[in-house]
Structure formats: structure tokens, C-alpha cells
């Protein structure tokens, strides 16, 4: 089963699948948080969305509160924060867990992907990024401190979307 057929809810609670959220387009899946030192990465993520959306690409934010409680808000608070503070237009899902017993099915598949140093396993922190092809295959993993505008990430996106 492709991760694209995995059920997940949108931030507004509507049931869907990852494939419906991405529209079958290549995507950058990012576990996000509103109260993290890396939260300013929302700016770069929105810039990637604006830069590559017309070429069939999307960023998808997956809020997570597993790292020191840095995403404590309700769905409406998360939506308001992202919109008002960072002008986020990319799709967001319900709050999920990315590690441990409650790990969402999407992340069950993602964490087996190695990063640039060849290390797979648990998500290290907020804003870990997974690059996914339109068919749902995971083609890259970038750890939290890799900024959205990092040339390695931008190059991987450009290579994926052609």
C-alpha cells in the first residue's frame, strides 16, 4: 500500500488521504510546530510552495506535539497561527504523532528512509522533511536543521519535478 492511500484528516478535521491532499503531485512532508526554535522555517516552506506549486509540487505540513509540547494548540489555533504569522497556503493535516507507539501510518513508512548520512529511524525533531514523488515513493530525507532554502533541498525538489 502506498502512503498516498493512507487515511489522514485535514487540519479542519475532514477525512481524506495523503494522495488527495497532494493531488498525486510530488510533495515535501514536514512535521511542523508553532512554538519551536525552528518555527521560522514556515517562511521558507511557504516560499517553496509559492516557487514550485505551478510546476506540480506542494508542501504538506503535519503538525506534531511530540517534541517538548511545541505544538499545543487546537486545529483552529494552528490554522490561525500559520495563516496570520506566516501566510501559509500549503495544505496542513490534523495533529499527528511521528514517533513511538502512536506513530501515524504515514510516518511508519517515512522513517525507514535514510537521510544524507545514511541514517534512518525516528524523526529527530520538528521540521524534519521528507521528499515524496508523485507515486508516493520517498526520495529524500532532510533533518530538521536543513533550512527550506538549503541548496541541497532545492536541488532535490527541482530534480524531482523536472
N, C-alpha and C positions, 0 to 999 in steps of 0.2 A: 504494500500500500504506500503510495506517495504521500509525503507530508502535505501535499496540496489538498488531499481529500480529508484531512484531519479536521474534525469539528472544533470550532472555537467561536466565541461570541465577539462581536464588535464592542467597542467601548460603550456604546449606547445600550448594550445587552442583547442586540439582535443576533440570533443564531445564524451561523454561516460556516464556511470552511476557509482555510488559508488560501485555497485556489480561487475562491470567489473574491476574497479580499485583494489578491494580487492580480486577478483577471488573467492568470496564466502568464503574466509578464515576469521577467527577471526582477528580483527584489533583494533588498538589504533588510534583513530581520535584526532588530535591535531591542534588547531588553532595556527599557528606559525607566528613569526615576526622576521625580521633581525636586528632591532635596539632597542631591548628591553633588560632590565637588565637580563631577563630570557633566552635570546638567546643562552647562552652556554648549555642549555638543549638539543640543537641539538645533542651534543656529546652523551649524554645518550640515546636519541631516536635512534640514529644510532646504538649504542651498543645493544639496544633491538632488532632492526631489524636483526642485524648480529647473535645474540644469538638464536632467535626464528624463523627465516624465514624457516629453514629446517624442522621445526615442524608444518608448515602450518599457520604462523602468519605474519602479516605485520603492520607496522606503516604507517599512511597516514597523510601527512602534508597539512593543509588547510590554506594558507596564509590569513591574515586579517589585514586591516589597520585601524580598528575602535578604537584602544586604543592609543591615543596621536600620531597618524600618524607614528607608529613604523614599518610599512611595506610599505614604499612609493614607492618602486621600481617597474619596469616593470616586466613582466613574465621572460624575459631573464636575467634581473639583479638579480632577486630572484634565478633563477636556477644557475647562475654563483656563487653567494654568497654561496649558500648551498653546492654546489659541491666543490668549491675551499677552503672554510673556514672550512667546517665540514665533507666533504667527504660523503654527504648524498646520499644514494642509494635507499631509500624508495620512493614510489610514492608521488607526490605533485599535488594538484589541482590548478585551477585558484584561484585568489584572490576573496574572498567572504566576506559577512557580516554575523556576528554570532548573532547580537542583533538588535533590532529596526525594523522599517518598512521594510527595505531591507533584513531582515534575510533570509538566504538561507533555502530552504525546509529541508535540512538535519538537520540543527540546530533547526528548528521548532520541530522536533521530539526529538532531543537530550536534549534540555533544560528542558523537563518535568521530566528528570531523576534526582533523588536526589543524593547528594553527601554523604560522610560518616557520616555527621551530620544530614542527612535527609532533607537538603535544596535543592530545585530545583530552577529553574528560570534562568535569564540571565547569560551568561558567564561573569565571573568577570574580566578576563584579558587574555593576551596572554598566551599560553601554558596550557590551560585547556584541560584535557584529558578525553576522553570517550572510554570505552572498549566495543566493539561490537562483539557479537557472529557471527558465520558464516551465521546464518539465518537472521541477521540484527537486532536482539533484543539487546537493550542496557543493559549491565550487570554491569556497574560500571562507576562512575564519580569521577575524581580526580582533585582537584582545582590546579591552576597554580603553587603554591609553592611546590607541591608534585613532587619531582625530579623523573626522569625516573627510577633511580636505587633504589627508595624507596622500602623497603621490602614488603609493603602492595600492591603496584602496581605490582611488580614482581610476588608475590604470586597469585594475581588475574589472571594474564596472564597465569601462569603455571596451575592453576586450570581450566581455560577456555580451554586450548589446550590439557590438559591431560597428 
